[in-house]
Amino acid sequence: MNTSRIPDFSNKSFDGMLMWFSEMSVRGLMFHPDDAPETMVSIATDEKIFTDDECNKIGGILSEMFSQFNDDVYDAAYPIFMKCIGMRLDA
């Protein structure tokens, strides 16, 4: 059985985007939505982080998110991204 490391985006809502980015973070796969997954490499190994199939899935999901929610994608990703890089959010 071949399971994808990339979660599905099944809850098509703002909260669904939060959950998707959160799950990507938990899996150690978080990245900024403006970064092309095809260009990301591991610092430790200098190897691509995502397979071609994973890049295609991520690209489709982000395209759908931006199409439905425009810049709200950034608002959903922001708190997850900031926590992932160790930055505290203002209360």
N, C-alpha and C positions, 0 to 999 in steps of 0.2 A: 504494500500500500504506500503510495506516494502522497504525503500530506504537504500542503503548501505552508510555508512559514508566514505568508501574508494573510491576515484575517480578511474575511468577507466584509463588505460594507452593506449589510442587510437592513439596518435601521436608518432609513433615509431622512434624517433629521439632524438638527444641530447637536443634540445629545448623542446621536449615532456617530457623528464625526468625532466628538470627544472620546467616545468609547473606542473608535478605530485607532485614533492616534495614541490613546492610552495603551491599547493592546500592542501596538507597534513598539512602544517604549518598553513595556514589560518584556517583550521578546528580544530587546536589545537592538531593534531595527529602526529606531526613531531618526527622522531627518527633517530638515526644513522643507515645506511643501514646494518652494521654488527651486530646490535642488533636483536635478535630473538623477533618478536612481541609477541610470546607466553609467554615470561618471563617478560614483562613490566607490572608494577602495578602502580596505582595512589599513590602518597605519602600521599595525604589527606585521602584516604579511604582504602588503602591497597587492593583494588580490581583490577582485571585484567582490563587493558585498552581496549583490543580488544577481541571480541567474537571469537569463534573457526572459524566461517565462515569468519570473517574479517582477521584473521591470515592466513587462506588458500588463500584468495585473495591477500593479501600483499606478501605472500611467492611466489605465482605464478608470480606476477608482478616483484618482485625483481629478481627472477630466469631468467625471460625473459630479463630484463635489463642487468644483468651480462652476460648472454649468448650472447647478441648482442653487448654490448658496453664495456665489461670487466671493467677495472678500471676507465673508464670515468664516471661510475655511481657515484663514489666519487666526481669527478670534478663537476658534476651536483648538487649533494646534498650539497656540501661544502658551497656555499654562502647562501643557504637557512638555513642550519643548524646553521651557525655562526650568522646570523641575529636573528634566533629564540632564541638563548641563549644570545643575547645582545652584541655580539662581532662585532666591526667595522672591515670591510675589508680594507686592504691597497689600496690606490688609484692607 
